Amino acid sequence: MNAVHNAEMRMFMKNQAVQKIAMTGLMAALSYVVFTFLQIKIPLPGGDATSIHLGNAVCVLGALILGGFYGGLGGAIGMTIGDLLDPVYVIYAPKTFVLKLCIGLITGLVAHKLGKITMETDRKKVALYSVFAAISGLLFNVIFDPLIGYFYKLTILGKPAAELTLAWNIASTSINAVTSAIVSVTVYLTLRPALKKAGFFFTL
């Protein structure tokens, strides 16, 4: 019996791993499309730009569904590709990959390790931890995206350009965080029953 049970568990975990990889690819494609085609780009002095977008919402949504690593990876891949294909953002691609992965990891840590939202049956607790997780991941980005961006520009473009764009980056990142938190949690809570019924509730 133990041997059969172990074999079934191995098959179950293998199937989940395949599903997670497929869903990560889907999240990467979705984050790329949302970031690239649904953004409001704000040109800044010196040929730089910042933008209002919902790419981070996909990153958080992925972390709520798939867990921190796979969700963050999907968002990071999608938005990094978006940067690489845009001449204005191409120099920020490494920063984007690291920061978006971190958004996912932090969101996943709070949602699944602390809140255990996949196993939780109390809707209020699920909603509470989903909001808390989204805020935690996005607050990290609000702090570190402008900060790392500032030092990044300081090194590459020089002090005047870095100081000129810092305030704009803080403002746009804050707006992105608020809208992304609302959208990602709303979509997750709406999709949650369907995901559960379809078998996309993973062991996290």
C-alpha positions as YAML, in Angstrom:
chain: A
units: angstrom
residues:
- id: 1
  name: MET
  ca: [0.00, 0.00, 0.00]
- id: 2
  name: ASN
  ca: [2.80, 2.40, 0.88]
- id: 3
  name: ALA
  ca: [4.54, 1.76, -2.43]
- id: 4
  name: VAL
  ca: [1.32, 2.44, -4.36]
- id: 5
  name: HIS
  ca: [0.64, 5.57, -2.31]
- id: 6
  name: ASN
  ca: [4.19, 6.84, -2.86]
- id: 7
  name: ALA
  ca: [3.93, 6.20, -6.61]
- id: 8
  name: GLU
  ca: [0.62, 8.08, -6.75]
- id: 9
  name: MET
  ca: [2.10, 10.99, -4.82]
- id: 10
  name: ARG
  ca: [5.10, 11.16, -7.15]
- id: 11
  name: MET
  ca: [2.80, 11.19, -10.17]
- id: 12
  name: PHE
  ca: [0.62, 13.86, -8.55]
- id: 13
  name: MET
  ca: [3.62, 16.10, -7.79]
- id: 14
  name: LYS
  ca: [5.00, 15.56, -11.31]
- id: 15
  name: ASN
  ca: [1.67, 16.59, -12.86]
- id: 16
  name: GLN
  ca: [1.55, 19.66, -10.64]
- id: 17
  name: ALA
  ca: [5.08, 20.63, -11.67]
- id: 18
  name: VAL
  ca: [4.12, 20.40, -15.36]
- id: 19
  name: GLN
  ca: [0.98, 22.46, -14.74]
- id: 20
  name: LYS
  ca: [2.96, 25.09, -12.84]
- id: 21
  name: ILE
  ca: [5.48, 25.43, -15.66]
- id: 22
  name: ALA
  ca: [2.67, 25.79, -18.20]
- id: 23
  name: MET
  ca: [0.91, 28.38, -16.03]
- id: 24
  name: THR
  ca: [4.21, 30.24, -15.54]
- id: 25
  name: GLY
  ca: [4.49, 30.54, -19.32]
- id: 26
  name: LEU
  ca: [0.92, 31.83, -19.48]
- id: 27
  name: MET
  ca: [1.64, 34.42, -16.77]
- id: 28
  name: ALA
  ca: [4.81, 35.49, -18.61]
- id: 29
  name: ALA
  ca: [2.84, 36.03, -21.82]
- id: 30
  name: LEU
  ca: [0.06, 37.87, -19.98]
- id: 31
  name: SER
  ca: [2.46, 40.16, -18.10]
- id: 32
  name: TYR
  ca: [4.30, 40.96, -21.34]
- id: 33
  name: VAL
  ca: [1.06, 41.89, -23.14]
- id: 34
  name: VAL
  ca: [-0.31, 43.94, -20.23]
- id: 35
  name: PHE
  ca: [3.01, 45.72, -19.62]
- id: 36
  name: THR
  ca: [3.79, 46.40, -23.29]
- id: 37
  name: PHE
  ca: [0.44, 47.21, -24.85]
- id: 38
  name: LEU
  ca: [-1.66, 48.56, -21.96]
- id: 39
  name: GLN
  ca: [0.83, 50.94, -20.41]
- id: 40
  name: ILE
  ca: [0.70, 54.73, -20.29]
- id: 41
  name: LYS
  ca: [4.25, 55.83, -21.01]
- id: 42
  name: ILE
  ca: [5.40, 59.13, -19.51]
- id: 43
  name: PRO
  ca: [8.47, 60.60, -21.29]
- id: 44
  name: LEU
  ca: [11.08, 62.11, -18.98]
- id: 45
  name: PRO
  ca: [14.01, 64.45, -19.69]
- id: 46
  name: GLY
  ca: [17.14, 62.89, -21.15]
- id: 47
  name: GLY
  ca: [15.31, 60.34, -23.27]
- id: 48
  name: ASP
  ca: [14.15, 58.35, -20.23]
- id: 49
  name: ALA
  ca: [10.58, 57.34, -19.41]
- id: 50
  name: THR
  ca: [8.39, 55.90, -16.70]
- id: 51
  name: SER
  ca: [4.97, 54.31, -17.09]
- id: 52
  name: ILE
  ca: [1.64, 53.50, -15.50]
- id: 53
  name: HIS
  ca: [0.87, 49.82, -16.09]
- id: 54
  name: LEU
  ca: [-0.67, 46.66, -14.61]
- id: 55
  name: GLY
  ca: [2.24, 44.31, -15.22]
- id: 56
  name: ASN
  ca: [2.81, 44.03, -11.48]
- id: 57
  name: ALA
  ca: [-0.81, 42.93, -11.02]
- id: 58
  name: VAL
  ca: [-0.09, 39.86, -13.15]
- id: 59
  name: CYS
  ca: [3.03, 39.20, -11.07]
- id: 60
  name: VAL
  ca: [1.02, 39.30, -7.82]
- id: 61
  name: LEU
  ca: [-1.84, 37.27, -9.30]
- id: 62
  name: GLY
  ca: [0.64, 34.62, -10.42]
- id: 63
  name: ALA
  ca: [2.12, 34.44, -6.92]
- id: 64
  name: LEU
  ca: [-1.34, 34.05, -5.34]
- id: 65
  name: ILE
  ca: [-2.20, 31.20, -7.72]
- id: 66
  name: LEU
  ca: [1.13, 29.45, -8.30]
- id: 67
  name: GLY
  ca: [3.22, 30.43, -5.29]
- id: 68
  name: GLY
  ca: [5.97, 32.99, -5.00]
- id: 69
  name: PHE
  ca: [8.66, 31.49, -7.21]
- id: 70
  name: TYR
  ca: [6.59, 30.47, -10.23]
- id: 71
  name: GLY
  ca: [4.32, 33.52, -10.04]
- id: 72
  name: GLY
  ca: [7.25, 35.89, -9.65]
- id: 73
  name: LEU
  ca: [9.17, 34.14, -12.41]
- id: 74
  name: GLY
  ca: [6.27, 34.49, -14.84]
- id: 75
  name: GLY
  ca: [5.95, 38.21, -14.15]
- id: 76
  name: ALA
  ca: [9.71, 38.73, -14.24]
- id: 77
  name: ILE
  ca: [10.14, 36.96, -17.59]
- id: 78
  name: GLY
  ca: [7.23, 38.77, -19.24]
- id: 79
  name: MET
  ca: [8.18, 42.27, -18.15]
- id: 80
  name: THR
  ca: [11.89, 41.70, -18.77]
- id: 81
  name: ILE
  ca: [11.10, 40.71, -22.36]
- id: 82
  name: GLY
  ca: [9.03, 43.90, -22.58]
- id: 83
  name: ASP
  ca: [12.06, 45.91, -21.46]
- id: 84
  name: LEU
  ca: [14.42, 44.14, -23.85]
- id: 85
  name: LEU
  ca: [12.18, 44.95, -26.82]
- id: 86
  name: ASP
  ca: [11.83, 48.64, -25.91]
- id: 87
  name: PRO
  ca: [14.86, 50.88, -26.66]
- id: 88
  name: VAL
  ca: [13.92, 53.20, -23.77]
- id: 89
  name: TYR
  ca: [13.74, 50.44, -21.14]
- id: 90
  name: VAL
  ca: [16.33, 47.97, -22.40]
- id: 91
  name: ILE
  ca: [19.02, 49.08, -19.92]
- id: 92
  name: TYR
  ca: [16.63, 48.37, -17.04]
- id: 93
  name: ALA
  ca: [15.98, 44.73, -17.98]
- id: 94
  name: PRO
  ca: [18.24, 43.18, -15.27]
- id: 95
  name: LYS
  ca: [16.67, 45.42, -12.60]
- id: 96
  name: THR
  ca: [13.19, 44.51, -13.79]
- id: 97
  name: PHE
  ca: [13.86, 40.77, -13.63]
- id: 98
  name: VAL
  ca: [15.19, 40.88, -10.05]
- id: 99
  name: LEU
  ca: [12.53, 43.25, -8.68]
- id: 100
  name: LYS
  ca: [9.55, 41.47, -10.26]
- id: 101
  name: LEU
  ca: [10.81, 38.09, -9.06]
- id: 102
  name: CYS
  ca: [11.07, 39.58, -5.56]
- id: 103
  name: ILE
  ca: [7.49, 40.88, -5.75]
- id: 104
  name: GLY
  ca: [6.36, 37.33, -6.42]
- id: 105
  name: LEU
  ca: [8.53, 35.77, -3.73]
- id: 106
  name: ILE
  ca: [7.33, 38.19, -1.04]
- id: 107
  name: THR
  ca: [3.68, 37.92, -2.09]
- id: 108
  name: GLY
  ca: [3.91, 34.13, -2.14]
- id: 109
  name: LEU
  ca: [5.63, 34.00, 1.25]
- id: 110
  name: VAL
  ca: [2.87, 36.00, 2.94]
- id: 111
  name: ALA
  ca: [-0.02, 34.37, 1.06]
- id: 112
  name: HIS
  ca: [1.03, 30.73, 1.26]
- id: 113
  name: LYS
  ca: [3.52, 30.33, 4.10]
- id: 114
  name: LEU
  ca: [1.80, 32.69, 6.56]
- id: 115
  name: GLY
  ca: [-1.79, 32.79, 5.31]
- id: 116
  name: LYS
  ca: [-1.96, 29.32, 3.71]
- id: 117
  name: ILE
  ca: [-4.66, 30.68, 1.41]
- id: 118
  name: THR
  ca: [-4.83, 27.52, -0.71]
- id: 119
  name: MET
  ca: [-5.93, 25.42, 2.28]
- id: 120
  name: GLU
  ca: [-7.93, 28.12, 4.07]
- id: 121
  name: THR
  ca: [-11.72, 27.80, 3.78]
- id: 122
  name: ASP
  ca: [-12.70, 31.03, 5.55]
- id: 123
  name: ARG
  ca: [-13.32, 33.54, 2.75]
- id: 124
  name: LYS
  ca: [-12.61, 36.54, 4.97]
- id: 125
  name: LYS
  ca: [-9.21, 35.15, 5.97]
- id: 126
  name: VAL
  ca: [-8.38, 34.34, 2.35]
- id: 127
  name: ALA
  ca: [-9.30, 37.89, 1.32]
- id: 128
  name: LEU
  ca: [-7.37, 39.40, 4.23]
- id: 129
  name: TYR
  ca: [-4.17, 37.46, 3.55]
- id: 130
  name: SER
  ca: [-4.48, 38.04, -0.19]
- id: 131
  name: VAL
  ca: [-4.63, 41.80, 0.39]
- id: 132
  name: PHE
  ca: [-1.81, 41.66, 2.94]
- id: 133
  name: ALA
  ca: [0.34, 39.58, 0.57]
- id: 134
  name: ALA
  ca: [-0.27, 41.90, -2.39]
- id: 135
  name: ILE
  ca: [0.51, 44.99, -0.32]
- id: 136
  name: SER
  ca: [3.71, 43.39, 1.05]
- id: 137
  name: GLY
  ca: [5.06, 42.49, -2.38]
- id: 138
  name: LEU
  ca: [4.11, 45.79, -3.98]
- id: 139
  name: LEU
  ca: [5.34, 47.89, -1.05]
- id: 140
  name: PHE
  ca: [8.75, 46.29, -1.54]
- id: 141
  name: ASN
  ca: [8.62, 47.46, -5.15]
- id: 142
  name: VAL
  ca: [7.50, 50.99, -4.22]
- id: 143
  name: ILE
  ca: [10.60, 51.33, -2.03]
- id: 144
  name: PHE
  ca: [13.23, 49.49, -4.02]
- id: 145
  name: ASP
  ca: [12.26, 50.17, -7.64]
- id: 146
  name: PRO
  ca: [12.88, 53.96, -7.43]
- id: 147
  name: LEU
  ca: [15.84, 53.44, -5.08]
- id: 148
  name: ILE
  ca: [17.64, 50.89, -7.25]
- id: 149
  name: GLY
  ca: [16.62, 52.86, -10.34]
- id: 150
  name: TYR
  ca: [18.21, 55.97, -8.86]
- id: 151
  name: PHE
  ca: [21.57, 54.31, -8.23]
- id: 152
  name: TYR
  ca: [21.33, 52.52, -11.57]
- id: 153
  name: LYS
  ca: [20.92, 55.84, -13.37]
- id: 154
  name: LEU
  ca: [23.54, 57.46, -11.17]
- id: 155
  name: THR
  ca: [26.07, 54.90, -12.39]
- id: 156
  name: ILE
  ca: [25.03, 54.87, -16.05]
- id: 157
  name: LEU
  ca: [23.61, 58.33, -16.78]
- id: 158
  name: GLY
  ca: [25.05, 60.57, -14.05]
- id: 159
  name: LYS
  ca: [23.64, 62.46, -11.06]
- id: 160
  name: PRO
  ca: [21.50, 65.16, -12.78]
- id: 161
  name: ALA
  ca: [19.48, 62.61, -14.77]
- id: 162
  name: ALA
  ca: [19.04, 60.37, -11.73]
- id: 163
  name: GLU
  ca: [17.74, 63.18, -9.50]
- id: 164
  name: LEU
  ca: [15.47, 64.53, -12.20]
- id: 165
  name: THR
  ca: [13.58, 61.27, -12.67]
- id: 166
  name: LEU
  ca: [13.45, 60.04, -9.05]
- id: 167
  name: ALA
  ca: [10.25, 61.88, -8.06]
- id: 168
  name: TRP
  ca: [8.45, 60.76, -11.23]
- id: 169
  name: ASN
  ca: [9.49, 57.15, -10.63]
- id: 170
  name: ILE
  ca: [8.25, 57.22, -7.03]
- id: 171
  name: ALA
  ca: [4.89, 58.64, -8.16]
- id: 172
  name: SER
  ca: [4.36, 56.16, -11.00]
- id: 173
  name: THR
  ca: [5.49, 53.17, -8.90]
- id: 174
  name: SER
  ca: [3.06, 54.17, -6.13]
- id: 175
  name: ILE
  ca: [0.15, 54.48, -8.57]
- id: 176
  name: ASN
  ca: [1.07, 51.12, -10.10]
- id: 177
  name: ALA
  ca: [1.15, 49.53, -6.63]
- id: 178
  name: VAL
  ca: [-2.33, 50.73, -5.65]
- id: 179
  name: THR
  ca: [-3.97, 49.73, -8.93]
- id: 180
  name: SER
  ca: [-2.10, 46.41, -9.08]
- id: 181
  name: ALA
  ca: [-3.11, 45.46, -5.53]
- id: 182
  name: ILE
  ca: [-6.79, 46.15, -6.24]
- id: 183
  name: VAL
  ca: [-6.82, 44.38, -9.61]
- id: 184
  name: SER
  ca: [-4.78, 41.31, -8.60]
- id: 185
  name: VAL
  ca: [-6.72, 40.57, -5.40]
- id: 186
  name: THR
  ca: [-10.09, 41.18, -7.07]
- id: 187
  name: VAL
  ca: [-9.25, 38.87, -9.97]
- id: 188
  name: TYR
  ca: [-7.83, 36.19, -7.65]
- id: 189
  name: LEU
  ca: [-10.87, 36.15, -5.36]
- id: 190
  name: THR
  ca: [-13.17, 36.07, -8.41]
- id: 191
  name: LEU
  ca: [-11.28, 33.21, -10.08]
- id: 192
  name: ARG
  ca: [-10.61, 31.23, -6.88]
- id: 193
  name: PRO
  ca: [-13.76, 29.03, -6.96]
- id: 194
  name: ALA
  ca: [-13.25, 28.23, -10.66]
- id: 195
  name: LEU
  ca: [-9.55, 27.46, -10.13]
- id: 196
  name: LYS
  ca: [-10.43, 25.12, -7.27]
- id: 197
  name: LYS
  ca: [-13.04, 23.32, -9.37]
- id: 198
  name: ALA
  ca: [-10.68, 23.04, -12.35]
- id: 199
  name: GLY
  ca: [-7.88, 21.51, -10.26]
- id: 200
  name: PHE
  ca: [-5.53, 24.48, -10.37]
- id: 201
  name: PHE
  ca: [-5.14, 24.63, -6.61]
- id: 202
  name: PHE
  ca: [-1.54, 23.59, -6.19]
- id: 203
  name: THR
  ca: [0.27, 22.11, -3.21]
- id: 204
  name: LEU
  ca: [2.23, 25.12, -1.93]
...
